[in-house]
Amino acid sequence: MKIKAGIIGAAGYTGGELIRLLIHHPNVEIAFCYSRSQAGKNINEIHDDLLNCDLKFINIIDKNIDIVFLCLPHGETKLFLQEHSFNNIKIIDLSNDFRLKANAQNFVYGLPELNKAEIKQSSLIANPGCFATTIQLALLPLAKNQLLKNDIHISAITGSTGAGTSLSTTSHFSWRNNNMSVYKAFTHQHLAEITESIVQLQNNFNYDINFIPYRGNFARGIIATIYTSFDGSIAEAQAMYKNYYKDEAFVFVSDKNIHLKQVVNTNNCLLYLEKQGNKLMIISCTDNLLKGASGQALQNMNLIFGFKETLGLELKGIGF
């Protein structure tokens, strides 16, 4: 079975990652790469590692497709869909426009480790945020077992690609290099989707999630440390996490400490647990552009069309 895919907003980081993934997917043909700002240019003029890619950016939408990926800035997807209808075409949206239940408009929240059955039956997927994915995967086993009984404390660092391709004061190399900073402390937009997913599994959850995000001085990846109270032993915690993820293709529980290079350029999430006193710490690492965005979107596409979940995502990290 061969399907046709279109990418809207193909010139950005997530669009570029989707092109890289889809051109190697055996069951997908890229029908078009839409970009208003780069229309007429060769793909490799913008994504210059795609040397042999003969596609061009266009500003015309071909409706003769099976699926469209929307890689537009937050807030623009809803406006775009008001102007362009995609009847009988499956949609995966990588913005935050439809992630929350109040705004969902029949979109299913696309975290496979939480909603796999619903994703398989849906034509509209709201792809999770990168911080949200990394943090939720660290907390789902506790929520599933009704064990979140206190406030949750999170510190997480993301690479510069998380800010997108548009330049700002804090994305310039001269500012970002050899530097770190906190932003949106306690108010980050991904908190709402994290909370909704926890409540989906543990409906009596009513505690604070204290989230401190950091800008890191590297290009890609997220490392998060999460801690909360936990009465069981470390062995019990490890067994619970390994059991929750035993059938998941991309989440792994490590018995030793982890680092970003183990997950960058992969669709994997790596977890490590440590117990100190009555507190359980969970370290979670992902690639923000893959498991946190385009890789997860492709994973969702595979689930929707009944392909093997890992198809086109058999990626290895860059090592040292």
BAVEX-147836 format. One line per 2 residues: number of its first residue (from 1); their letters; for each residue x, y negated, z negated of N, C-alpha, C. Coordinates in steps of 0.2 Angstrom, whole numbers. Atoms other than C-alpha are relative to their C-alpha. Layout:
NUM) A) X/Y/Z/X/Y/Z/X/Y/Z; ...
! end
This chain:
1) MK) 4/6/0/0/0/0/4/-6/0; -4/6/0/7/-17/5/-5/-6/0
3) IK) 4/6/1/0/-33/-1/3/-6/2; -3/6/-2/2/-51/4/-1/-5/-5
5) AG) 0/4/5/7/-64/-8/2/-7/2; -1/7/-1/7/-83/-8/3/-3/-7
7) II) -3/3/6/17/-94/-20/-1/-8/1; 1/7/0/11/-112/-24/5/-3/-5
9) GA) -6/3/4/25/-123/-31/6/4/0; -5/-5/-1/38/-112/-24/7/-3/-1
11) AG) -6/3/0/52/-125/-26/3/0/-7; -2/1/7/53/-125/-45/4/7/-2
13) YT) -4/-5/3/63/-113/-56/-5/7/0; 4/-7/0/48/-100/-58/-2/2/7
15) GG) 1/-2/-7/44/-101/-40/6/3/3; -6/-3/-2/62/-97/-36/1/7/-2
17) EL) 0/-7/2/62/-82/-47/-5/4/3; 5/-4/-4/46/-76/-39/2/2/7
19) IR) -3/-2/-7/54/-77/-22/5/5/-1; -5/-5/1/69/-67/-28/-3/7/-1
21) LL) 3/-6/2/58/-54/-36/-4/3/6; 5/-3/-5/45/-52/-22/4/2/7
23) IH) -3/-2/-6/57/-51/-7/3/7/-1; -3/-7/1/64/-35/-15/-5/5/-2
25) HP) 6/-5/2/47/-28/-20/-2/4/6; 2/-4/-6/43/-13/-8/-7/-1/2
27) NV) 7/0/-1/25/-16/-9/-3/-7/2; 2/7/-1/24/-35/-6/3/-3/6
29) EI) -3/5/-5/26/-47/9/-2/-7/-2; 1/7/2/28/-65/5/-3/-4/6
31) AF) 3/3/-5/15/-74/16/2/-7/1; -2/7/-1/20/-92/12/3/-2/-7
33) CY) -3/4/5/30/-103/0/-2/-7/0; 3/7/-1/20/-119/-3/4/-5/-5
35) SR) -3/6/4/28/-135/-9/-1/-6/4; 2/6/-3/22/-152/-5/7/-4/1
37) SQ) -6/4/0/39/-160/-9/6/3/4; -5/-3/-4/50/-148/1/-2/3/6
39) AG) 3/-2/-6/39/-144/15/5/-1/6; -4/1/-6/49/-140/31/7/2/-1
41) KN) -7/-2/1/65/-135/23/0/7/-1; -2/-7/1/73/-118/23/0/1/-8
43) IN) 0/-2/7/71/-109/6/7/-1/-3; -6/0/3/89/-107/4/4/-7/0
45) EI) -3/7/1/92/-126/5/-2/-2/-7; 2/2/7/83/-127/-12/3/6/-5
47) HD) -2/-6/4/86/-109/-19/6/3/4; -6/-1/-5/104/-108/-12/3/6/-1
49) DL) -3/-6/0/108/-91/-18/-4/5/5; 3/-4/-5/95/-84/-6/2/-1/7
51) LN) -4/2/-6/107/-85/8/-3/3/6; 3/-4/-6/98/-72/20/-7/-1/0
53) CD) 7/1/0/81/-78/16/-2/-5/6; 2/4/-5/73/-85/32/-7/-3/0
55) LK) 6/4/1/57/-92/25/1/-7/-1; 0/7/0/53/-110/25/-6/-2/-5
57) FI) 5/3/3/43/-121/13/-5/-3/4; 5/3/-4/26/-126/20/-5/-3/-5
59) NI) 5/3/4/12/-137/14/-7/2/3; 7/-3/-2/-2/-126/22/-1/6/-3
61) ID) 2/-6/4/-11/-113/13/-3/6/4; 3/-6/-3/-14/-96/21/-5/4/-4
63) KN) 5/-4/4/-30/-88/14/0/7/1; 0/-7/-2/-26/-71/22/5/3/-5
65) ID) -4/-3/5/-18/-65/6/-4/4/-5; 3/-4/5/-21/-53/-8/1/-3/-7
67) IV) -2/3/6/-13/-63/-22/3/-7/1; -3/7/0/-8/-81/-26/3/-1/-7
69) FL) -4/2/6/5/-86/-39/0/-8/0; 0/8/1/2/-104/-46/6/-2/-5
71) CL) -6/2/4/19/-111/-52/0/-8/0; 1/7/0/12/-129/-54/2/-2/-7
73) PH) -1/3/7/16/-141/-69/-6/1/-4; 5/0/5/5/-140/-84/-5/-5/2
75) GE) 5/5/-1/-12/-149/-81/-2/0/8; 2/1/-7/-11/-148/-62/-3/6/3
77) TK) 3/-6/-3/-17/-130/-59/-8/-1/1; 7/1/-1/-35/-134/-63/-2/-5/5
79) LF) 2/5/-5/-35/-149/-52/1/3/7; -2/-3/-6/-27/-139/-38/-6/5/2
81) LQ) 6/-5/-1/-41/-125/-40/-6/-4/2; 6/4/-1/-54/-139/-39/0/-2/8
83) EH) -1/2/-7/-47/-143/-22/0/6/5; -1/-6/-4/-43/-126/-15/-3/6/-3
85) SF) 3/-6/2/-54/-111/-17/4/7/2; -4/-6/-2/-46/-93/-17/-5/6/-2
87) NN) 5/-5/1/-62/-82/-16/3/7/2; -2/-7/-1/-58/-63/-17/7/0/0
89) IK) -7/-1/1/-40/-67/-20/2/0/-7; -3/-1/7/-31/-62/-36/4/-6/-1
91) II) -4/6/2/-23/-77/-45/4/2/-7; -4/0/6/-9/-77/-58/3/-7/-1
93) DL) -1/7/1/-7/-94/-65/6/0/-6; -5/0/5/10/-98/-74/0/-6/-4
95) SN) 1/6/4/4/-115/-81/-3/2/-7; 4/-1/6/-4/-117/-98/-8/-1/0
97) DF) 7/2/-1/-21/-122/-91/-5/4/-2; 6/-5/1/-31/-106/-94/2/5/-6
99) RL) -3/-5/5/-21/-98/-108/-5/1/-6; 5/0/6/-33/-103/-123/-7/2/2
101) KA) 7/-2/-2/-50/-95/-124/-5/-6/1; 4/6/-2/-58/-112/-124/0/-2/7
103) NA) -1/3/-7/-51/-116/-107/0/6/5; -2/-6/-4/-50/-98/-100/-4/0/7
105) QN) 4/0/-6/-64/-99/-87/1/7/4; -1/-7/-2/-63/-80/-85/7/3/2
107) FV) -7/-3/0/-44/-79/-85/1/4/-6; -2/-4/6/-37/-65/-95/7/-2/-2
109) YG) -7/2/3/-22/-69/-106/5/6/2; -4/-6/-3/-8/-59/-97/6/2/-4
111) LP) -6/-3/4/3/-52/-111/-2/7/0; 2/-7/-1/3/-34/-106/1/4/-6
113) EL) -1/-4/6/9/-27/-123/-6/-2/-5; 6/2/4/-7/-35/-130/-7/2/4
115) NK) 6/0/-3/-20/-35/-116/0/5/7; -1/-4/-6/-15/-21/-103/-6/2/3
117) AE) 7/-3/-3/-32/-13/-101/-4/-6/4; 4/5/-2/-40/-30/-98/4/-3/7
119) IK) -4/3/-5/-26/-36/-86/-1/5/6; 1/-5/-6/-28/-20/-75/-7/-1/3
121) QS) 7/1/-2/-47/-24/-73/-1/-7/3; 2/7/-1/-45/-43/-70/3/-2/7
123) SL) -3/3/-6/-42/-54/-54/3/-7/-2; -2/7/2/-38/-70/-64/5/1/-7
125) IA) -5/-1/6/-22/-69/-76/3/-7/-1; -3/5/3/-16/-83/-87/7/2/-3
127) NP) -7/-3/3/3/-79/-89/2/-4/-6; -2/4/6/9/-83/-106/6/-4/0
129) GC) -6/4/0/22/-96/-111/6/4/-2; -6/-3/1/40/-92/-113/1/1/-8
131) FA) 0/0/7/41/-96/-132/-5/5/-3; 6/-4/3/24/-88/-135/1/7/1
133) TT) -2/-7/-2/30/-72/-126/5/3/-5; -6/-2/4/46/-71/-136/-3/1/-8
135) IQ) 2/0/7/37/-74/-153/-5/5/-1; 6/-5/0/21/-64/-150/3/7/-1
137) LA) -2/-7/0/31/-48/-146/4/1/-7; -3/-1/7/40/-51/-163/-5/1/-5
139) LL) 5/0/5/24/-52/-172/-6/5/1; 6/-5/-1/11/-40/-164/0/6/-4
141) PL) 0/-6/4/16/-24/-173/-3/-2/-8; 2/2/7/13/-34/-190/-7/-1/0
143) AK) 8/2/-1/-4/-41/-184/-4/6/1; 3/-6/-1/-9/-24/-178/-2/4/-6
145) NQ) 0/-4/6/-6/-16/-195/-3/-4/-6; 4/5/5/-15/-31/-204/5/-2/-6
147) LL) -5/1/5/2/-35/-213/3/-7/0; -2/7/1/3/-54/-210/-4/-3/-5
149) KN) 4/2/6/-1/-59/-227/3/-7/-3; -3/7/3/9/-76/-229/2/-4/6
151) DI) -3/4/-5/16/-90/-219/5/3/4; -5/-2/-5/27/-87/-204/4/-6/1
153) HI) -5/5/-2/43/-96/-201/4/2/6; -3/-2/-7/51/-97/-184/5/-6/2
155) SA) -4/4/-3/66/-105/-177/2/3/7; -1/-3/-7/69/-103/-158/3/-5/4
157) IT) -4/4/-5/81/-109/-145/-1/2/7; 1/-1/-7/78/-111/-127/5/-3/5
159) GS) -5/3/-5/89/-114/-112/-3/-6/4; 2/6/-3/88/-129/-101/-5/1/6
161) TG) 5/-1/-5/78/-121/-87/-7/0/-3; 7/1/3/63/-121/-99/-3/-6/1
163) AG) 3/7/-1/61/-139/-95/-2/-1/7; 1/1/-7/59/-137/-77/5/-3/4
165) TS) -5/3/-5/68/-145/-62/0/-7/0; 1/8/0/62/-163/-65/5/-2/-5
167) LS) -5/3/5/76/-173/-73/-3/-4/-5; 2/4/6/74/-181/-90/7/-1/-4
169) TT) -6/1/4/86/-188/-103/3/6/-3; -3/-6/4/88/-172/-112/1/6/5
171) SH) -2/-6/-5/90/-161/-96/6/-1/4; -7/2/-4/106/-170/-89/5/4/-4
173) FS) -6/-4/3/122/-159/-91/3/-4/-5; -4/3/5/131/-173/-100/-3/-1/-7
175) WR) 4/0/6/117/-174/-113/0/7/-3; 1/-7/3/114/-155/-115/6/4/-2
177) NN) -7/-4/1/132/-148/-114/2/-2/-7; -2/0/6/139/-145/-131/-4/-4/-5
179) NM) 5/4/4/123/-152/-139/-6/5/-2; 6/-4/2/108/-145/-148/-5/-6/-3
181) SV) 4/5/3/92/-154/-153/-7/4/-2; 6/-2/2/75/-151/-161/-5/-4/4
183) YK) 5/3/-3/59/-155/-152/-7/3/-2; 7/-2/1/40/-154/-155/0/5/-6
185) AF) 0/-4/6/43/-147/-173/-7/0/-3; 7/-2/3/27/-139/-180/-6/-2/5
187) TH) 6/2/-4/17/-145/-165/1/3/7; -1/-3/-7/23/-135/-150/-6/3/3
189) QH) 7/-2/-3/9/-131/-137/-1/7/0; 1/-7/0/13/-113/-138/-3/3/-6
191) LA) 3/-2/6/7/-112/-156/-7/3/1; 7/-2/0/-11/-111/-151/-1/7/3
193) EI) 1/-6/-3/-9/-96/-140/3/6/-4; -2/-5/5/2/-87/-153/-5/2/-5
195) TE) 5/-1/5/-11/-90/-166/-6/5/3; 6/-4/-3/-25/-83/-154/1/7/0
197) SI) -1/-7/0/-16/-67/-151/1/3/-6; -1/-3/7/-12/-64/-169/-7/1/-3
199) VQ) 6/-1/2/-30/-67/-173/-4/6/3; 4/-5/-4/-36/-55/-159/2/7/-4
201) LQ) -1/-6/3/-27/-41/-169/-1/0/-7; 2/0/7/-29/-47/-187/-4/-6/-1
203) NN) 5/5/0/-45/-57/-188/0/-4/-6; 0/3/7/-42/-62/-206/6/-5/-1
205) FN) -6/4/1/-26/-71/-202/-1/-8/-1; 1/7/1/-26/-89/-209/5/-3/-4
207) YD) -6/3/3/-9/-94/-213/4/-5/5; -4/4/-4/3/-107/-207/5/3/4
209) IN) -6/-2/-4/15/-104/-193/4/-6/1; -5/5/0/30/-115/-195/5/1/5
211) FI) -5/-2/-6/39/-116/-178/4/-6/1; -4/5/-2/54/-126/-175/4/2/6
213) PY) -4/-2/-6/60/-126/-157/6/-4/1; -6/4/-2/77/-131/-151/2/0/7
215) RG) -3/0/-6/85/-136/-135/7/3/0; -7/-3/1/100/-125/-132/5/-3/6
217) NF) -5/2/-5/116/-129/-122/2/5/5; -1/-5/-5/114/-115/-110/-6/0/5
219) AR) 5/0/-5/103/-112/-94/-6/4/-1; 6/-4/1/92/-98/-98/0/5/-5
221) GI) 0/-4/6/86/-87/-112/-3/-3/-6; 2/2/6/77/-88/-128/2/5/-6
223) IA) -1/-4/6/82/-82/-145/-4/-3/-6; 4/2/5/70/-83/-159/1/4/-7
225) TI) 0/-3/7/71/-79/-178/-6/-1/-3; 7/1/3/55/-76/-187/1/4/-7
227) YT) 0/-4/6/53/-71/-205/-7/-2/-4; 6/0/4/38/-68/-216/0/5/-6
229) SF) 0/-5/5/34/-58/-232/-2/7/3; 1/-7/-2/34/-39/-230/1/4/-6
231) DG) 0/-4/6/31/-26/-244/4/6/1; -3/-6/-2/38/-11/-235/7/0/0
233) SI) -7/0/-1/55/-5/-232/2/-1/7; -2/1/-7/66/-8/-217/-1/6/4
235) AE) 1/-6/-3/64/10/-212/-7/0/3; 7/0/-2/45/8/-212/-1/-5/5
237) AQ) 1/5/-5/46/-8/-202/3/2/7; -3/-2/-6/57/-1/-189/-4/6/3
239) AM) 4/-6/-3/46/15/-187/-7/-4/3; 7/3/-3/30/3/-185/2/-3/6
241) YK) -2/3/-6/39/-7/-172/1/4/6; -1/-4/-5/45/7/-162/-6/4/2
243) NY) 7/-4/-2/28/16/-163/-4/-5/4; 5/5/-3/19/0/-157/3/0/8
245) YK) -3/2/-6/31/-2/-142/2/7/4; -2/-7/-3/34/17/-138/-2/1/7
247) DE) 3/-1/-7/24/16/-122/1/-6/5; -1/6/-4/30/-1/-116/7/0/3
249) AF) -6/0/-4/42/-3/-102/6/-5/-1; -5/6/1/51/-19/-107/1/-2/-7
251) VF) -1/2/7/51/-20/-126/4/5/-3; -4/-5/3/65/-12/-135/2/-2/-7
253) VS) -2/1/7/69/-11/-154/7/2/-1; -7/-2/1/87/-11/-158/2/1/-7
255) DK) -2/-1/7/95/-4/-173/6/-4/-2; -5/5/2/109/-17/-173/-1/-6/3
257) NI) 1/6/-2/110/-35/-171/0/-2/8; 1/1/-7/106/-42/-154/2/-8/2
259) HL) -2/6/-3/111/-57/-142/-3/-1/6; 3/2/-6/105/-66/-127/3/3/6
261) KQ) -3/-4/-6/117/-58/-114/-3/6/1; 3/-6/-1/108/-42/-117/-7/0/4
263) VV) 6/1/-4/92/-49/-109/0/-4/6; 0/5/-6/97/-63/-97/0/4/6
265) NT) 1/-4/-7/92/-58/-79/-3/6/-1; 4/-6/0/81/-44/-85/-7/-3/-2
267) NN) 7/1/2/62/-43/-89/-1/3/-7; 1/-3/6/66/-36/-106/-1/-5/-6
269) CL) 0/3/7/62/-41/-124/4/4/-4; -3/-4/5/74/-35/-137/-1/-3/-7
271) LY) 1/2/7/70/-35/-155/4/3/-5; -4/-2/6/80/-33/-171/-3/-2/-6
273) LE) 4/1/7/73/-31/-189/6/0/-5; -5/0/6/82/-35/-205/-5/-2/-6
275) KQ) 4/2/6/75/-35/-223/4/-3/-5; -4/4/6/81/-47/-237/-5/-1/-5
277) GN) 5/1/5/71/-46/-253/-7/2/2; 7/-1/-3/53/-47/-249/-2/-2/7
279) KL) 0/3/-7/56/-55/-232/2/5/5; -2/-4/-6/56/-46/-215/2/-6/5
281) MI) -2/4/-5/66/-55/-202/0/4/7; 0/-3/-6/63/-52/-184/4/-4/5
283) IS) -3/4/-5/75/-58/-170/-3/3/7; 3/-2/-6/68/-58/-153/3/-4/6
285) CT) -4/3/-6/77/-61/-136/-3/1/6; 3/-1/-7/70/-64/-119/4/-5/5
287) DN) -1/5/-6/74/-72/-102/-6/-4/1; 6/4/0/63/-87/-102/-3/-1/7
289) LL) 2/1/-6/62/-87/-83/-3/7/3; 2/-7/-3/58/-68/-81/-5/3/-5
291) KG) 5/-2/4/49/-60/-96/-4/-6/-3; 4/6/2/44/-78/-101/-4/-3/5
293) AS) 4/3/-5/37/-82/-84/0/4/6; 1/-3/-6/40/-75/-67/0/8/0
295) GQ) 0/-7/1/45/-57/-72/-6/3/-3; 6/-3/3/30/-55/-83/-6/-1/5
297) AL) 5/1/-5/19/-62/-68/0/6/5; -1/-6/-5/26/-48/-57/-2/6/-4
299) QN) 2/-5/4/23/-36/-71/-8/0/0; 7/1/0/5/-42/-72/-3/2/7
301) MN) 3/-2/-6/3/-40/-53/1/7/1; 0/-8/-1/9/-22/-53/-5/3/-4
303) LI) 6/-3/3/-4/-18/-66/-6/-1/3; 7/2/-4/-18/-27/-56/-1/5/6
305) FG) 1/-4/-6/-14/-17/-41/2/7/0; -1/-8/1/-10/0/-49/7/2/2
307) FK) -7/-2/-1/8/-1/-45/4/3/-6; -4/-2/5/21/7/-56/2/-7/-4
309) ET) -1/7/4/23/-7/-70/7/-3/1; -7/2/0/42/-8/-68/2/-2/7
311) LG) -2/1/-7/42/-9/-49/2/-7/2; -3/6/-1/53/-23/-43/3/-4/-5
313) LE) -3/3/6/59/-27/-60/5/4/-3; -6/-4/3/73/-14/-62/6/-4/0
315) LK) -6/5/0/85/-28/-66/5/2/-6; -5/-1/5/101/-27/-76/3/-7/-2
317) GI) -3/6/3/109/-40/-87/7/-2/4; -6/2/-3/124/-50/-82/6/2/-3
319) GF) -6/-2/4/135/-43/-95/5/-6/-3; -4/5/3/150/-52/-101/5/-3/5
! end
